[in-house]
Amino acid sequence: MAYMVKKKIKGHDYYYLRESKREGNKVKSKNLAYLGKTKEKAEEKLKRLQEPKKKEVIKAKPKTITNKLDEITNISARRGFFFQTANIYGGKAGFFTYGHLGKTLKLNWEDLWRKNIARLHDNFYEIQSNNILPEEVFKASGHIENFNDPMAECKKCHFRFRADQFLEDKGIDNAEALTIEEMNNEIKKANYKCPKCGGQLTEVKWFNMMFPVTIGFEDEKGYLGPETAQAAYITFKEEFQTTRSKLPLGLAIIDKAYRNEISPRQMFFRLREFTQAELQIFFDPEKINEHEKWNEVKNKKLILKLIKEKEIKEISCDILNKKEKLPKFYLYHAVKVQEFYLNTLKIPKEKFRFRELSEKERAFYNKIHFDIEVDLETLKGFKEVGGIHYRTDHDLSGHEKISGKKLDVFYDNKKILPHVLELSFGVDRNIWMLLDIFYGLGKEGSMFKLPANLSPIKAAIFPLVKDKKIIKIARGIYEDLKKELNIVYDESGSVGRRYARQDEIGTPYCITIDNDTLKGKDITIRNRDNTKQRRVKIVKIKETLRKLINEEIKFETIGKSFS
């Protein structure tokens, strides 16, 4: 018990707050606080001390993303987007395994690529070849002689790494365009040492990235394809003859490619085994400055960085054709690629560009070469996710020479050795691009705000009450919807936790079934991006979801508002 006491010291009054406590048979007292010299001041201070203390309200700091790359990697492994291959054996750099969500996301991207790129023309077709091809194919293509990366090695610990990447990390822009001699000069000039142990480095030399294989018991030499393109070139004439002999002819391939990277890094951007989606368009070179749908695109603007410009600009196709001499056939396909990224994949405009490569940067056979680049926070800048290459007749000429077979065709009353326009996409790079661009924070925590057409799971079904009738309805809705859409059913945990689980993996819509469903024959659909809810009749769920996913209707227009 605490109380005020007056104490006289050397003729003066002093007031204290005292507390007395019984300890066994004794009462012990002690002063807790000095209150003042006058009774009025002492009482005032005592009153303040006896007032209940207000609890300090500590506002929770809003969650922020501290390391986006680490967060994406952790969520992806925890939820099933991707894993390091052979983790139980320690894993190996340059190889990743897609989990159930990652594989579905990849399939969704590939399906959209087929619809928007591979089917741009009635005479475009998808084919499938082999991953292993004979050595002669790669002699003709130039890969055996020229498919090299610059490699440096430590004399002490024998660590090997790509010299151009090493120099770029040291602040040298566009080191990939340097010659071997120029790379060696840069390393000697700055006296760069091994990044692992600090040892002296060897001279930079070329390292061939092909994976050789032995075919059959006669030890015939072959290689795993470093790109899908060669399969299209060696199949061109057969496809031309079986598709009514028309140009342009497009051959699309989605398949694996293999490159023995010296130092794989940057997640999906430097892999030893990866997936490409490529469209090889064979056309009459005399018609390169023509396209039957030119009027549809001539006034559309491309977002690009030309060699001669320092800034990214938006320039109309008409001006690019007239002033920059970029051909109409090339520009038409560039517009379609840009629309694929901005309109279909929903990449923000400010994060997309085409970058023109200089003669020194591009392959010698590419007459025109623009990389497709996207600005990625996890990889600190614009990164290549694809490219548009005018390869002339380099490929067909090379295969004619080595095979001894004529690959020209008779079309439009003349013999033509077609030229090739290549639209090339790194599928794995595009998947990482989606994870980077659409990872963020929502009201309930971290999430992938993937567009609905890309989301691995389109909707989740939640019964809110453990009632047999409600569970039966929820199960019925699930069984009906799963025939057309990739959806999940979840009845465990609080509805808040269930929402959070689905938000995190990018599921755009959650459907809840409750007691009101029994009366009104309707359910609630929740929107991932703003957590708003609408009430929709059961009979309209399938049609409503389909239209939402295909962006035929807006969420706020469906059913009735619900809160």
Summary of the structure (lengths in Angstrom):
residues: 563
radius of gyration: 33.6
end to end distance: 51.9
largest distance: 127.6
contacts: 1703
relative contact order: 0.09
helix: 35%
strand: 30%
